[in-house]
Amino acid sequence: MPHYFHHKDRGILEIKGPDAFDFLQGLITNDMVALNQETCLYAALLTPQGKLLFDFFIYQHNEDINDTVYYLDCLKAQLDDLTKRLMMYRLRSKVDITDKTDELLVVSRRKAIEGTLCGGKDPRDTDLGWRGIIDRAAAKDLPKSDLHIYNIERIKAAAPNGVVDMGDGKTLILEGNFDHLNGVSFQKGCYVGQENTARMHHRNKINRRLVAVEFMGKTPEPGTQLFADGIKIGEMRSSCENWGLAHLKMDNIQNRMTITSSDDAMGILTLTDWQMKLTQASSE
């Protein structure tokens, strides 16, 4: 039987009420119109400057024709802060926000999972498979797989683990590759941080991005300076085993080039297909 990734580091918020759709639509980076019972939406909540505060997945569960529930799957460590932020924006909207982490669990695997309340293909990258929300009681019977396997695939896709890789309000969402991970819509209306995000996208002003690095031996600690040919090109973010994400200047970097760190680690840049196209375009 195929194994499942149990994402115990994730919390789940239930958002429901007559104004739930419009409430979320006016806040998040993605377009709620694209969401249905068989999909999973990746999105974020930003600072007015377009820097990441929270990223999350949104699922739609139709309890009946008149009662639609939305589940937000976010880092458990940020659950309380995200709840407070949403409550701040709620004002007079008819929306109920409830923590469901003790009852529900986020799971993923290569193929769809039977028995889930809702879910869909991970919108960030096809190699990350299928993701959904399931009752914790039902999840106990699902065979577990090592979450390190999942995190290595996530890093190879240059997909950040939210504020773990981007900091709290420190990194622009486009530097976190949200434009290539289907985490932001450039067609929908306004949301917090939309103006600066749209301007940078249309002017192609993204000079730094998160890039996957395969290290030969121990990975550097987050914040460690990284170099190419003796020139500083960025710094280390999080890692899993010998794979890590680095926040790098996109100028003059190439796929499979060697980089070093200030603590003498050595690694090989592993660009995604779309990152290779970006570097090729910038060198022409």
MARSEMI-445634 format. One record per residue (C-alpha): residue in three letters; x, y, z. Coordinates in steps of 0.25 Angstrom, whole numbers, plus 5000, padded with zeros to 4 digits. Layout:
! residues N
ALAXYZ ...
END
This chain:
! residues 284
MET500050005000 PRO500650144996 HIS501050225008 TYR500550355013 PHE501250485018 HIS500550525031 HIS500850675032 LYS500750695047 ASP501450825046 ARG500250885040 GLY499050945046 ILE497650965041 LEU496651075042 GLU495151065038 ILE494551185031 LYS493051195029 GLY491951285028 PRO491151365018 ASP492351455015 ALA493451355015 PHE493751355000 ASP493751504999 PHE494551525012 LEU495651435007 GLN495651484993 GLY495951624998 LEU497151585006 ILE497951474999 THR498951474987 ASN498151364979 ASP496751364973 MET495751284981 VAL494951274968 ALA495851164964 LEU495551084976 ASN494550964976 GLN494350834984 GLU495350764975 THR496450864976 CYS497450924986 LEU497851064985 TYR499251124989 ALA499251264994 ALA499851365004 LEU499551485013 LEU500551595011 THR501051725017 PRO500651855009 GLN502051855003 GLY501751714997 LYS502551635007 LEU502151495013 LEU501451485026 PHE500651355024 ASP500551255013 PHE499551145013 PHE498651045005 ILE497151065004 TYR496150955002 GLN494650964999 HIS493750865006 ASN492250875002 GLU491450815014 ASP490150845007 ILE489750934996 ASN489551055005 ASP490751035014 THR492151045008 VAL493351025018 TYR494751075015 TYR495951005022 LEU497251085023 ASP498550985024 CYS499651075030 LEU500951055039 LYS500451015052 ALA501451105059 GLN500751225052 LEU499351175055 ASP499051275066 ASP499651395059 LEU498851365046 THR497551355054 LYS497851485061 ARG498151555047 LEU496851495041 MET496051545052 MET496651685051 TYR496151685037 ARG494851625039 LEU494151755044 ARG492651735042 SER492751625032 LYS491851505035 VAL493051405036 ASP493351295047 ILE494851255049 THR495051125057 ASP496351045060 LYS496150905055 THR497550855057 ASP497150755068 GLU496050695059 LEU496650695045 LEU498050665039 VAL498750705026 VAL499250585018 SER499850565004 ARG500350454995 ARG500650434980 LYS499150404977 ALA497750444982 ILE497450394996 GLU496050334999 GLY495350375011 THR495750525011 LEU494850635013 CYS495450715002 GLY496750724994 GLY497450734981 LYS498750734973 ASP499750814980 PRO499750944971 ARG501250974973 ASP501850864966 THR501350724960 ASP502450654967 LEU501850684980 GLY500650604978 TRP499250614984 ARG498950684997 GLY497650685006 ILE496950695019 ILE496550575027 ASP495950535040 ARG497050505050 ALA496350375054 ALA496350325040 ALA497850375038 LYS498250275049 ASP498050155039 LEU498850215028 PRO500250165027 LYS501350275029 SER502550315020 ASP503750395025 LEU503350545023 HIS504850565020 ILE504550505006 TYR503450605004 ASN504250725008 ILE505450684999 GLU504450684987 ARG503950824992 ILE505250884992 LYS505650824978 ALA504350904974 ALA504951034980 ALA503651034988 PRO503851105002 ASN503351065015 GLY502651195018 VAL503351285028 VAL504351175031 ASP505051205018 MET504551355016 GLY504451415029 ASP503351485036 GLY503051605027 LYS504551605022 THR504451545008 LEU503651594996 ILE502651484991 LEU503251484977 GLU504651454983 GLY503951324989 ASN503551284975 PHE502051294977 ASP501851344963 HIS502351214958 LEU501751124969 ASN500351174965 GLY500251254978 VAL499851384973 SER498851434962 PHE499151554954 GLN497751564949 LYS496851574961 GLY496551704969 CYS497251774980 TYR497851704992 VAL498851745003 GLY500151764996 GLN499551754982 GLU500151884977 ASN501651864979 THR501451714975 ALA500851744962 ARG501851854959 MET503051764961 HIS502451654953 HIS502051744941 ARG503451814941 ASN504151684943 LYS504951744955 ILE505151614963 ASN506651614965 ARG506751504976 ARG506051364977 LEU506051244986 VAL506851134979 ALA507150984982 VAL508550944986 GLU509050804987 PHE510150804997 MET511350714998 GLY511250675013 LYS510750765024 THR509850875020 PRO510151015025 GLU509251075036 PRO508151175032 GLY508751315030 THR510151265026 GLN510751345014 LEU510851275001 PHE511851304990 ALA512251274975 ASP513651304971 GLY513851374984 ILE512751474981 LYS511551474991 ILE510251434984 GLY509351414996 GLU509051335008 MET508551205013 ARG507151175017 SER506551045022 SER507050905019 CYS506650755019 GLU507850655019 ASN508750705009 TRP507750785001 GLY507550935004 LEU506851064999 ALA507751184997 HIS507351324995 LEU508251374983 LYS508451484974 MET507951434960 ASP509051504952 ASN510151414947 ILE509751284953 GLN509651154945 ASN509051024947 ARG510050924953 MET511051034957 THR511851014970 ILE511651104982 THR512351114995 SER511951165009 SER512651245020 ASP512751115028 ASP513451045016 ALA512250965012 MET512150934997 GLY510950914988 ILE510350904974 LEU509250994970 THR508050914964 LEU507151014956 THR505750974952 ASP505350974938 TRP504751114939 GLN505851174947 MET506851124936 LYS505951204926 LEU506051324934 THR507551324935 GLN507751294921 ALA506851414917 SER507551504927 SER508951474920 GLU508451504906 
END
